[in-house]
């Protein structure tokens, strides 16, 4: 499923990754400033002077892209002047010149949410009513975008503006939101989106895009829309004459066109896809940073999409290209199924020893178990790889906090034999749900115990999922806003305890008391305190609720949703936005609404509060952008075309 960094991802035509885990920058902002209006207005002018484009957030990680070195003398001089202005503003800020302005207030943006003020009652919870509140939040978000930035790839709700990622747009927000519109039965809004796709969307553009993000969001969004519109025609039903109506091939035609363009990224000497691809020329583009290496998560999280479109079209080429990536990765024979986070496209070998399940590593592991489930458990090779990797996680990456003994999934930045880092990206919170999914195959816990092999291994995995879920919930509960930071560090014993030598239990309930001991285990650094509307925790809550039936997970989700409404709503009904610091009240709002807020976060909240027969987990598989695909059988055309090399 986190460096100087923008809060938006810069242009895809220069896919560099720089300064990881360093200082965050933002679109025309000075991080930590107290005078948003004055400093931002000057920052915006400086941004215009430098002409530095910034684009929507990567799911895997926001990146910093260096501008071209081919600068004229005058441009270099202007940059020096701009830099001096920024330094001067920083000095003036620190001496308090801009201290009178207040942060952006969310008060007027939450006037319509009267239900937020309701006190808990003894009456049974109406989860469908709560689901309607989520639908209202989606409609507010969508309608703000539709009014102020329709057709643009980015939406900035504070300034009520939009921006394109490529000259004519990619449908970044529209396509990513299609299946959410269907699931929420928003027919008129879906009709408008479908009309735009039919009349305006064109991927034949001479521009480089990120292979992974375009695959999971755009290709995934179109494929999910095709599946839902054909398998569930009563979801946001359209008239027979409408473009993209049930039985209409619009979504699949667009998906096939895009998939053909994306295949060029796989044409590397090793078969590992390049970081980017030119949509017009079909040519893959090597990463301009990280020594030319691709992100492991990005290279290995294209398989669900490519396999599904292969099944739909009967074109085996999609399948073979995607499948080969996993073979090349596995042929490296990495210990305990844990992989470094970079891999070279030209040679198929790893770069460095940094191992983590946060940014650049996360969805590789997610897609192992989901590939097994996608093809109806007919490819056990992926279950074997998942089991090996999860055992490696438990052996090397699981540790425990010092005070409350909370389960922490850390990192090994210098390899498995060196020290563990107590750092968890919010992205890591996809793991509780994924572990539970792997243990039960999407059945309820009770049914899985009756209908599938169940033993000590599955019991331990479910316990691990529950404990990690509690840790992720604590990331929200510990902050002033009730919203999680992008990155959390933990207070560990020295030396850190492992699963083998850990005996203590974490508290069953995380106390609300201001001086609760467990709160001392969470460390939120100022540069990590932003919230980007990420979905991973509510994603796992959805899985945990469906699988365990424990109402606690729904209640946690409701508390999280209320915090999003309370603090991220934009005034004047323009939508919702990201935050600078989750520990400031009121929090300063960033001017950006991520597409995954619509595609993932709100969708998972909606499903969390829905009846369990809406998209049952044992019938579907959900990609890393929350797009819904069916499970299917291999049939005669497809098979697993590789075998694992023997391990020592």
DOKEGU-871922 format. One line per field, with one value per residue (C-alpha): residue number from 1; z, y, x; chain. Coordinates in Angstrom, 3 decimals. Example, Ala and Ser with C-alpha at 12.3 -4.5 7.8 and 13.67 -1.06 7.14 Angstrom:
<atoms>
nr (1/2) $
pz (7.800/7.140) $
py (-4.500/-1.060) $
px (12.300/13.670) $
kette (A/A) $
</atoms>
This chain:
<atoms>
nr (1/2/3/4/5/6/7/8/9/10/11/12/13/14/15/16/17/18/19/20/21/22/23/24/25/26/27/28/29/30/31/32/33/34/35/36/37/38/39/40/41/42/43/44/45/46/47/48/49/50/51/52/53/54/55/56/57/58/59/60/61/62/63/64/65/66/67/68/69/70/71/72/73/74/75/76/77/78/79/80/81/82/83/84/85/86/87/88/89/90/91/92/93/94/95/96/97/98/99/100/101/102/103/104/105/106/107/108/109/110/111/112/113/114/115/116/117/118/119/120/121/122/123/124/125/126/127/128/129/130/131/132/133/134/135/136/137/138/139/140/141/142/143/144/145/146/147/148/149/150/151/152/153/154/155/156/157/158/159/160/161/162/163/164/165/166/167/168/169/170/171/172/173/174/175/176/177/178/179/180/181/182/183/184/185/186/187/188/189/190/191/192/193/194/195/196/197/198/199/200/201/202/203/204/205/206/207/208/209/210/211/212/213/214/215/216/217/218/219/220/221/222/223/224/225/226/227/228/229/230/231/232/233/234/235/236/237/238/239/240/241/242/243/244/245/246/247/248/249/250/251/252/253/254/255/256/257/258/259/260/261/262/263/264/265/266/267/268/269/270/271/272/273/274/275/276/277/278/279/280/281/282/283/284/285/286/287/288/289/290/291/292/293/294/295/296/297/298/299/300/301/302/303/304/305/306/307/308/309/310/311/312/313/314/315/316/317/318/319/320/321/322/323/324/325/326/327/328/329/330/331/332/333/334/335/336/337/338/339/340/341/342/343/344/345/346/347/348/349/350/351/352/353/354/355/356/357/358/359/360/361/362/363/364/365/366/367/368/369/370/371/372/373/374/375/376/377/378/379/380/381/382/383/384/385/386/387/388/389/390/391/392/393/394/395/396/397/398/399/400/401/402/403/404/405/406/407/408/409/410/411/412/413/414/415/416/417/418/419/420/421/422/423/424/425/426/427/428/429/430/431/432/433/434/435/436/437/438/439/440/441/442/443/444/445/446/447/448/449/450/451/452/453/454/455/456/457/458/459/460/461/462/463/464/465/466/467/468/469/470/471/472/473/474/475/476/477/478/479/480/481/482/483/484/485/486/487/488/489/490/491/492/493/494/495/496/497/498/499/500/501/502/503/504/505/506/507/508/509/510/511/512/513/514/515/516/517/518/519/520/521/522/523/524/525/526/527/528/529/530/531/532/533/534/535/536/537/538/539/540/541/542/543/544/545/546/547/548/549/550/551/552/553/554/555/556/557/558/559/560/561/562/563/564/565/566/567/568/569/570/571/572/573/574/575/576/577/578/579/580/581/582/583/584/585/586/587/588/589/590/591/592/593/594/595/596/597/598/599/600/601/602/603/604/605/606/607/608/609/610/611/612/613/614/615/616/617/618/619/620/621/622/623/624/625/626/627/628/629/630/631/632/633/634/635/636/637/638/639/640/641/642/643/644/645/646/647/648) $
pz (0.000/2.109/1.279/-0.098/-1.168/-2.748/-1.471/-5.087/-7.412/-10.022/-13.746/-15.001/-17.801/-15.410/-12.991/-10.494/-6.853/-4.493/-0.908/0.693/4.221/4.186/4.530/2.949/0.760/-0.634/-3.491/-2.906/0.856/3.567/5.871/9.393/8.516/10.577/8.057/5.258/3.314/3.193/2.757/0.388/-1.917/-2.211/-2.522/-5.354/-7.185/-6.670/-7.929/-11.069/-11.466/-11.287/-13.476/-11.486/-12.116/-9.420/-9.831/-7.825/-5.081/-5.864/-3.913/-3.330/-2.408/-3.253/-5.159/-5.873/-9.490/-10.419/-13.222/-16.340/-15.985/-19.328/-17.786/-19.334/-17.521/-16.876/-15.464/-13.116/-12.026/-11.390/-9.273/-7.176/-6.623/-5.781/-3.333/-1.610/-1.302/0.256/2.796/3.645/4.151/6.399/8.570/8.752/9.698/12.515/13.990/14.052/11.304/9.929/13.249/13.200/10.530/11.641/9.996/7.519/9.532/8.807/10.856/7.952/5.991/8.635/9.234/7.186/9.202/12.122/12.841/14.059/17.211/18.091/21.374/21.511/22.432/23.605/20.394/18.065/15.440/11.995/9.794/6.596/7.901/8.589/5.108/3.777/5.576/3.641/0.406/1.219/1.731/-1.632/-3.346/-1.768/-2.969/-6.465/-6.909/-5.869/-8.435/-11.074/-10.476/-10.220/-12.073/-14.320/-16.680/-14.898/-13.409/-10.219/-7.987/-5.554/-3.493/-1.523/-4.640/-6.547/-9.471/-11.482/-13.459/-16.082/-15.752/-19.510/-22.158/-22.698/-19.387/-18.412/-16.588/-13.376/-11.002/-13.254/-14.213/-10.715/-9.300/-11.759/-9.670/-6.516/-8.434/-9.413/-5.947/-4.442/-7.194/-8.292/-11.751/-12.976/-11.902/-13.525/-16.733/-16.835/-16.192/-18.876/-21.358/-20.722/-21.216/-24.436/-25.982/-24.475/-23.039/-25.406/-24.315/-27.621/-26.144/-26.509/-22.815/-20.262/-17.401/-14.410/-15.352/-11.962/-11.116/-14.575/-14.386/-10.940/-11.265/-14.938/-16.256/-12.956/-12.898/-16.424/-15.835/-12.604/-14.319/-17.046/-14.486/-12.312/-15.240/-16.783/-13.701/-11.656/-14.139/-11.303/-9.897/-11.164/-14.121/-17.406/-20.382/-23.224/-25.519/-23.210/-24.007/-21.596/-20.584/-19.563/-22.431/-23.978/-24.614/-23.906/-20.701/-22.128/-25.366/-23.453/-21.142/-24.052/-25.776/-22.578/-21.789/-25.230/-24.567/-21.107/-22.471/-23.852/-20.295/-20.109/-23.122/-21.037/-21.361/-18.165/-18.453/-15.344/-16.399/-16.722/-14.256/-16.971/-20.477/-23.322/-24.167/-27.832/-28.719/-26.475/-25.275/-21.720/-19.881/-17.275/-13.917/-13.875/-10.261/-7.920/-10.351/-12.965/-10.795/-10.690/-7.446/-6.512/-5.527/-8.784/-10.933/-9.115/-8.706/-12.300/-12.396/-11.298/-13.957/-16.805/-16.004/-15.878/-19.218/-20.687/-19.474/-20.905/-24.309/-24.728/-25.483/-23.698/-24.232/-21.315/-19.047/-20.143/-19.717/-16.213/-15.115/-16.222/-13.818/-10.827/-12.190/-12.644/-9.140/-7.559/-9.467/-7.394/-4.497/-1.788/1.759/3.533/0.700/1.676/-1.122/-1.372/-2.538/-5.858/-8.863/-12.132/-15.254/-17.506/-15.566/-13.230/-10.053/-6.869/-5.821/-2.172/0.882/2.151/3.071/4.158/3.628/3.372/0.338/-2.680/-1.105/0.007/-2.833/-4.023/-0.975/-1.335/-4.908/-4.028/-2.071/-4.346/-7.476/-5.783/-5.033/-8.398/-10.300/-7.826/-5.987/-9.163/-8.961/-5.647/-6.495/-5.299/-2.031/-1.462/-2.045/0.256/3.039/2.760/2.808/5.777/7.723/6.881/8.110/11.409/11.784/10.851/10.827/13.716/17.003/19.989/21.638/25.024/27.198/25.878/23.929/20.726/17.616/15.254/11.666/11.259/8.531/7.857/5.949/5.917/5.294/7.354/9.495/10.619/12.995/12.753/12.362/14.468/11.561/10.084/7.062/7.102/3.904/6.031/7.467/4.442/6.120/8.854/6.308/3.846/6.504/7.468/3.790/3.348/6.414/5.417/1.623/2.174/4.044/7.465/10.222/11.321/7.839/7.152/10.229/8.961/5.209/4.769/6.392/9.717/12.391/14.567/11.600/10.703/14.356/14.747/11.542/12.624/15.986/14.221/11.980/14.995/16.873/13.872/13.312/16.875/16.270/13.119/14.955/17.593/14.909/14.592/18.234/19.481/17.504/18.266/15.159/15.344/11.944/11.352/10.302/7.154/9.186/12.808/14.840/17.950/21.323/21.445/23.997/23.476/22.023/20.271/21.051/18.361/18.009/19.408/22.749/23.217/25.990/27.176/25.916/24.620/26.280/24.994/24.662/23.997/26.804/26.074/29.124/28.324/30.253/28.939/28.922/25.363/23.967/25.013/22.446/19.473/18.152/15.452/14.048/12.745/9.171/9.202/10.700/7.500/6.491/2.823/3.057/2.707/2.691/4.162/7.686/6.681/3.999/6.696/8.933/6.075/5.712/9.469/9.877/6.998/8.206/12.011/12.357/15.296/15.434/17.017/13.600/12.291/15.317/14.803/11.182/12.199/14.551/11.761/9.291/11.723/12.126/8.353/8.154/11.147/9.966/6.224/4.929/2.793/3.281/0.793/-0.061/-2.324/-1.037/1.264/1.395/2.928/6.172/7.121/10.733/12.487/15.894/15.300/16.154/13.972/11.422/8.431/5.213/2.084/-1.269/-2.693/-2.846/-3.833/-6.348/-3.905/-1.461/-3.915/-5.330/-2.070/1.233/0.861/-0.989/1.895/4.439/2.372/2.136/5.843/6.710/4.014/4.273/3.761/0.619/-1.283/-3.172/-0.936/-0.406/-1.505/-4.950/-5.806/-5.532/-4.964/-6.492/-4.648/-5.747/-4.442/-7.907/-7.980/-10.164/-10.261/-9.345/-12.319/-13.319/-15.579/-18.320/-21.285/-22.480/-19.303/-16.897/-14.600/-17.043/-14.607/-11.621/-8.637/-8.529/-5.732/-2.502/-0.210) $
py (0.000/6.581/12.762/16.708/15.575/17.169/16.164/15.492/13.269/15.119/14.556/11.005/11.957/11.967/9.103/9.688/8.655/10.859/11.558/8.878/9.482/12.993/16.305/16.682/19.593/20.406/22.170/25.759/25.300/25.489/22.539/23.487/27.089/28.990/31.631/29.653/32.582/34.765/32.106/29.982/32.893/33.689/29.997/29.708/32.571/30.903/27.657/29.453/30.968/27.570/25.953/22.729/20.454/18.218/15.445/13.068/10.878/7.480/4.742/3.115/6.304/9.979/10.738/13.742/14.234/16.293/18.785/18.644/19.675/21.432/24.804/28.098/30.656/32.749/29.847/28.955/32.575/32.690/29.570/31.133/34.207/32.036/30.040/33.220/34.309/30.975/31.268/34.831/33.721/30.928/33.369/35.741/32.882/31.717/35.211/35.309/37.802/35.601/34.361/36.158/34.121/31.098/27.663/26.828/26.134/23.178/24.531/25.796/22.663/20.453/22.441/19.958/16.993/17.380/13.665/14.136/15.782/12.953/11.246/7.455/5.784/2.373/1.837/-0.770/0.727/1.149/0.297/1.081/4.586/4.917/3.624/6.469/8.949/7.507/7.805/11.455/12.057/10.470/12.573/15.746/14.820/13.853/16.843/19.240/17.681/17.674/21.355/22.717/20.342/18.025/16.028/16.962/14.344/16.311/18.078/20.827/21.514/24.512/26.483/24.789/23.987/21.059/20.072/17.485/14.890/14.498/17.039/15.739/13.989/10.329/10.185/9.689/10.540/9.584/6.101/5.353/6.111/4.179/1.078/3.127/4.962/1.602/0.060/3.145/3.090/6.667/6.300/9.906/10.563/7.303/8.323/11.570/9.714/7.145/9.881/11.542/8.228/7.573/11.019/12.356/9.697/8.889/7.155/7.784/10.539/11.070/11.052/8.812/7.449/5.303/1.661/0.526/3.428/3.441/-0.308/-0.492/2.690/3.080/-0.481/-1.799/0.778/-0.015/-3.772/-3.468/-1.288/-3.920/-6.704/-4.931/-3.583/-7.043/-9.293/-6.922/-4.987/-3.682/-1.682/1.863/0.460/2.297/2.451/0.082/3.008/4.552/4.293/1.791/0.311/-3.323/-5.420/-2.457/-3.029/0.547/-0.254/-3.372/-1.618/1.179/-1.348/-3.396/-0.310/0.766/-2.721/-2.951/0.302/-0.829/-4.073/-2.078/-1.660/-5.422/-5.433/-5.327/-7.780/-9.542/-9.236/-7.042/-4.042/-0.608/2.025/4.010/3.620/6.018/5.627/6.565/4.726/1.690/2.010/1.282/3.891/3.087/4.817/7.928/7.341/4.442/3.365/2.675/0.095/-0.378/-0.624/-4.263/-3.596/-1.781/-4.521/-7.312/-5.752/-5.845/-9.486/-9.427/-6.846/-8.483/-11.957/-10.776/-8.977/-12.059/-14.127/-11.647/-11.320/-14.734/-12.966/-15.076/-12.500/-10.430/-13.471/-14.587/-11.159/-10.699/-14.230/-14.028/-11.140/-13.371/-16.129/-13.737/-12.366/-15.806/-17.145/-14.776/-17.189/-14.543/-15.887/-16.503/-14.999/-11.411/-9.132/-5.914/-3.020/-2.341/-4.586/-3.850/-4.174/-4.804/-7.734/-8.948/-8.740/-6.794/-3.528/-3.092/-4.949/-2.730/-5.004/-3.708/-4.162/-0.444/1.674/-0.077/-3.502/-3.769/-5.003/-7.676/-9.694/-8.741/-10.032/-13.421/-14.607/-12.773/-14.459/-17.786/-16.815/-15.122/-18.380/-20.323/-21.900/-23.629/-22.132/-23.376/-21.949/-18.546/-19.961/-21.524/-18.164/-16.382/-18.908/-18.601/-14.805/-14.655/-17.024/-14.692/-11.690/-13.421/-14.424/-11.153/-8.234/-8.781/-7.159/-5.630/-2.249/-1.716/-0.540/-2.138/-5.041/-4.027/-5.996/-3.982/-4.899/-3.215/-2.866/-4.247/-1.363/-3.031/-6.606/-9.440/-9.939/-6.321/-4.223/-3.886/-0.411/0.394/2.269/1.473/3.280/3.579/1.538/-1.494/-1.572/-3.536/-6.565/-7.439/-7.890/-9.679/-12.126/-12.899/-13.314/-15.760/-17.788/-18.143/-17.658/-15.058/-17.336/-16.339/-17.608/-20.057/-21.451/-21.668/-23.849/-26.210/-26.212/-25.887/-27.277/-25.477/-25.881/-24.151/-22.238/-20.628/-19.864/-18.096/-16.124/-14.926/-13.869/-11.979/-10.262/-9.188/-7.831/-5.891/-4.510/-3.178/-1.498/0.190/1.352/2.848/4.994/6.796/6.743/8.261/11.526/14.766/14.483/10.736/10.367/8.416/9.965/8.825/7.143/5.981/4.890/2.733/2.534/-0.895/-2.896/-3.090/-5.512/-5.741/-8.828/-11.303/-13.618/-16.432/-14.748/-12.574/-13.696/-10.642/-9.758/-6.388/-4.738/-6.035/-2.482/0.682/2.985/6.476/7.911/10.816/9.135/5.613/3.662/2.373/5.902/6.084/3.425/5.610/8.156/10.565/12.750/16.184/15.442/12.217/13.685/14.419/12.442/11.693/10.075/6.638/3.512/0.734/0.663/0.766/-1.800/-4.185/-3.329/-4.368/-7.722/-8.282/-7.540/-9.803/-12.653/-12.501/-10.943/-8.901/-5.697/-3.910/-3.456/-1.677/0.611/1.480/2.268/4.546/6.491/6.876/8.028/10.654/11.999/12.307/14.222/16.376/17.516/16.984/18.487/21.563/24.693/25.509/21.879/21.514/18.049/16.659/17.163/15.941/17.340/18.706/17.524/15.158/16.417/20.059/21.384/22.675/20.898/22.771/21.457/20.664/21.516/18.023/15.299/11.997/9.766/6.884/8.789/8.029/4.753/3.104/4.862/5.730/2.493/0.432/2.452/1.828/-1.911/-2.090/-0.837/-2.901/-6.358/-9.158/-10.420/-7.320/-8.591/-11.620/-12.149/-15.782/-14.757/-11.783/-10.574/-6.895/-5.254/-2.912/0.110/-1.517/-2.462/-5.552/-8.579/-11.967/-15.214/-17.546/-20.947/-21.395/-23.254/-24.806/-21.736/-20.725/-22.494/-21.759/-21.561/-21.847/-23.760/-22.621/-23.455/-25.841/-24.059/-25.151) $
px (0.000/5.416/12.408/12.014/8.489/5.474/2.079/1.225/3.185/5.205/4.963/5.139/7.531/10.495/9.920/12.694/12.563/14.576/15.447/13.336/12.152/13.549/11.765/8.323/7.549/4.169/2.522/3.540/3.752/6.371/5.843/4.867/4.031/1.479/0.520/-1.024/-2.454/0.650/3.297/1.252/0.492/4.175/4.969/2.483/4.193/7.550/6.066/4.963/8.399/10.018/7.328/7.527/4.545/3.211/0.700/-1.486/-0.085/1.290/-0.409/2.963/4.824/4.889/8.043/10.234/11.167/14.174/13.691/15.804/19.420/19.241/18.502/19.357/21.496/18.412/16.420/19.276/19.467/15.722/16.008/18.753/16.570/13.580/15.665/16.755/13.130/12.195/15.041/13.988/10.385/11.581/13.516/10.546/8.263/10.494/10.705/6.919/6.111/3.336/1.990/-1.354/-3.115/-5.081/-5.109/-7.850/-10.975/-13.208/-16.105/-18.185/-17.449/-19.080/-22.296/-24.318/-23.093/-25.505/-25.345/-21.763/-23.134/-25.498/-24.699/-24.421/-27.702/-28.757/-30.724/-29.239/-26.968/-28.484/-25.521/-27.406/-27.990/-24.277/-23.601/-25.742/-23.496/-20.546/-22.492/-23.190/-19.469/-18.729/-21.395/-20.020/-16.522/-17.652/-19.941/-17.184/-14.875/-17.613/-18.338/-14.805/-12.440/-14.450/-12.252/-9.036/-6.726/-6.128/-8.586/-7.581/-10.712/-9.435/-8.555/-11.411/-9.158/-7.878/-4.805/-3.972/-1.255/-0.899/-1.946/-5.479/-5.988/-6.093/-9.393/-7.430/-10.268/-13.183/-11.981/-10.698/-14.160/-16.347/-16.934/-17.585/-20.316/-21.792/-21.603/-23.282/-25.936/-25.238/-26.727/-26.813/-23.233/-22.127/-23.890/-21.917/-18.656/-19.420/-20.264/-16.892/-15.095/-16.987/-16.462/-13.220/-10.925/-8.058/-4.860/-3.078/-0.900/2.837/3.584/5.254/3.165/3.974/3.382/2.132/-0.155/-1.716/-2.298/-3.880/-5.972/-6.888/-6.754/-8.086/-10.864/-12.013/-11.913/-13.857/-16.447/-16.796/-17.220/-19.769/-21.794/-22.117/-22.333/-24.505/-26.665/-28.863/-25.964/-26.566/-28.541/-28.234/-30.568/-29.831/-29.052/-26.474/-22.788/-21.292/-24.659/-24.956/-23.665/-21.871/-18.143/-17.000/-15.118/-13.488/-12.538/-10.832/-9.169/-7.811/-6.438/-4.694/-3.380/-1.777/0.068/1.173/2.629/5.555/6.825/7.418/9.756/12.928/15.843/14.750/10.982/10.786/8.677/10.207/9.052/7.273/5.911/5.143/1.479/1.883/5.091/4.453/8.075/9.163/11.258/13.895/13.633/15.807/16.756/17.559/20.260/17.608/15.860/12.103/10.154/9.580/5.973/5.310/6.825/5.008/1.555/0.343/-0.652/-4.299/-5.104/-3.194/-4.483/-8.081/-7.901/-6.246/-9.179/-11.692/-10.062/-8.439/-5.143/-2.538/0.200/-1.045/-0.900/2.556/4.146/2.734/3.507/7.138/7.736/7.035/9.269/12.196/11.698/11.453/14.457/16.615/16.037/15.779/15.812/12.509/10.482/11.371/12.542/14.568/12.408/14.198/14.820/16.626/14.514/17.502/18.967/16.211/18.300/17.702/19.303/20.292/19.061/16.236/13.332/9.947/6.241/5.581/6.302/7.824/7.414/3.799/1.622/4.082/3.048/-0.613/-0.703/0.803/-2.220/-4.637/-3.247/-3.889/-7.468/-8.110/-7.695/-9.842/-6.899/-5.721/-2.222/-0.813/2.604/1.384/0.063/3.479/5.168/2.703/3.202/6.976/6.834/4.454/6.688/9.590/7.612/6.927/10.570/12.286/9.842/7.413/8.379/6.570/6.235/7.856/4.972/1.783/3.320/1.562/2.486/4.699/5.593/8.974/11.582/15.066/16.694/20.139/19.108/17.677/20.759/20.950/18.862/15.116/13.665/10.552/8.948/5.547/4.157/0.386/0.651/1.609/-1.910/-3.080/-1.502/-4.038/-6.808/-4.558/-3.336/-6.940/-7.838/-4.961/-5.937/-9.596/-9.606/-12.327/-14.742/-15.972/-13.715/-16.398/-16.970/-13.255/-12.788/-15.486/-14.879/-11.125/-7.990/-7.621/-5.011/-2.457/-0.991/-4.306/-5.087/-1.748/-2.234/-5.666/-4.264/-1.470/-4.039/-6.097/-3.084/-1.767/-5.260/-5.242/-1.870/-3.165/-6.297/-4.012/-2.365/-5.704/-6.714/-3.448/-3.653/-5.483/-7.683/-8.327/-6.635/-3.452/-0.150/1.630/4.374/4.541/7.543/7.315/8.985/10.674/12.590/16.338/17.086/13.706/11.665/10.721/7.762/9.899/10.633/7.547/5.194/3.255/-0.201/-1.328/-4.329/-7.649/-8.938/-6.915/-7.991/-9.316/-7.543/-5.225/-2.398/-3.028/0.228/-0.167/0.033/3.673/4.519/3.518/6.002/4.797/7.556/6.530/7.555/5.510/2.335/0.413/-2.672/-3.280/-6.737/-5.168/-7.356/-5.204/-6.613/-10.277/-9.441/-8.252/-11.207/-13.488/-11.749/-11.615/-15.332/-16.353/-14.132/-14.508/-17.965/-16.666/-18.699/-15.736/-14.155/-17.223/-17.245/-13.582/-14.373/-17.237/-14.968/-12.418/-15.045/-16.351/-12.814/-12.416/-15.682/-14.815/-11.398/-10.982/-14.239/-13.605/-15.688/-18.438/-19.099/-16.070/-15.158/-12.494/-8.751/-5.497/-4.069/-0.657/-0.530/-2.916/-1.809/-2.759/-6.224/-7.628/-5.460/-4.107/-5.645/-3.660/-5.165/-5.480/-8.108/-6.545/-8.301/-7.944/-10.173/-13.008/-11.736/-10.651/-11.182/-14.859/-15.570/-14.182/-16.154/-19.295/-18.622/-17.741/-21.226/-22.983/-24.576/-22.079/-23.788/-22.663/-19.601/-18.870/-15.159/-15.195/-16.472/-14.256/-10.694/-9.941/-6.881/-4.553/-6.640/-9.850/-11.104/-13.301/-12.509/-14.220/-12.547/-12.339/-10.993/-7.988/-9.813/-8.039/-6.153/-4.351/-2.020/0.889/3.765/6.658/8.008/10.006/13.684/14.661/15.649/18.447) $
kette (A/A/A/A/A/A/A/A/A/A/A/A/A/A/A/A/A/A/A/A/A/A/A/A/A/A/A/A/A/A/A/A/A/A/A/A/A/A/A/A/A/A/A/A/A/A/A/A/A/A/A/A/A/A/A/A/A/A/A/A/A/A/A/A/A/A/A/A/A/A/A/A/A/A/A/A/A/A/A/A/A/A/A/A/A/A/A/A/A/A/A/A/A/A/A/A/A/A/A/A/A/A/A/A/A/A/A/A/A/A/A/A/A/A/A/A/A/A/A/A/A/A/A/A/A/A/A/A/A/A/A/A/A/A/A/A/A/A/A/A/A/A/A/A/A/A/A/A/A/A/A/A/A/A/A/A/A/A/A/A/A/A/A/A/A/A/A/A/A/A/A/A/A/A/A/A/A/A/A/A/A/A/A/A/A/A/A/A/A/A/A/A/A/A/A/A/A/A/A/A/A/A/A/A/A/A/A/A/A/A/A/A/A/A/A/A/A/A/A/A/A/A/A/A/A/A/A/A/A/A/A/A/A/A/A/A/A/A/A/A/A/A/A/A/A/A/A/A/A/A/A/A/A/A/A/A/A/A/A/A/A/A/A/A/A/A/A/A/A/A/A/A/A/A/A/A/A/A/A/A/A/A/A/A/A/A/A/A/A/A/A/A/A/A/A/A/A/A/A/A/A/A/A/A/A/A/A/A/A/A/A/A/A/A/A/A/A/A/A/A/A/A/A/A/A/A/A/A/A/A/A/A/A/A/A/A/A/A/A/A/A/A/A/A/A/A/A/A/A/A/A/A/A/A/A/A/A/A/A/A/A/A/A/A/A/A/A/A/A/A/A/A/A/A/A/A/A/A/A/A/A/A/A/A/A/A/A/A/A/A/A/A/A/A/A/A/A/A/A/A/A/A/A/A/A/A/A/A/A/A/A/A/A/A/A/A/A/A/A/A/A/A/A/A/A/A/A/A/A/A/A/A/A/A/A/A/A/A/A/A/A/A/A/A/A/A/A/A/A/A/A/A/A/A/A/A/A/A/A/A/A/A/A/A/A/A/A/A/A/A/A/A/A/A/A/A/A/A/A/A/A/A/A/A/A/A/A/A/A/A/A/A/A/A/A/A/A/A/A/A/A/A/A/A/A/A/A/A/A/A/A/A/A/A/A/A/A/A/A/A/A/A/A/A/A/A/A/A/A/A/A/A/A/A/A/A/A/A/A/A/A/A/A/A/A/A/A/A/A/A/A/A/A/A/A/A/A/A/A/A/A/A/A/A/A/A/A/A/A/A/A/A/A/A/A/A/A/A/A/A/A/A/A/A/A/A/A/A/A/A/A/A/A/A/A/A/A/A/A/A/A/A/A/A/A/A/A/A/A/A/A/A/A/A/A/A/A/A/A/A/A/A/A/A/A/A/A/A/A/A/A/A/A/A/A/A/A/A/A/A/A/A/A/A/A/A/A/A) $
</atoms>
